[in-house]
Amino acid sequence: MLKQGKFMILIGTMVLVIAGWFFPFNLWQKLFFSIGMISIGMLAYGSSVLFNRLAKKITNRGE
């Protein structure tokens, strides 16, 4: 389930970055938007990895 979530985060980030180039902004605003969306995607992906590791530690402790 978590691997599907990671895949969806990557696809969503790519779609937002590509869609950002269709907004009527100038070049610097488009670049800033793209960098912002990539950083948000990296944060979301990293937090999903962190939660996955935390869940594994919690489930292994109970056994």
Secondary structure as GFF3:
##gff-version 3
##sequence-region A 1 63
A	DSSP	alpha_helix	2	20	.	.	.	ID=ss1
A	DSSP	alpha_helix	27	62	.	.	.	ID=ss2
###
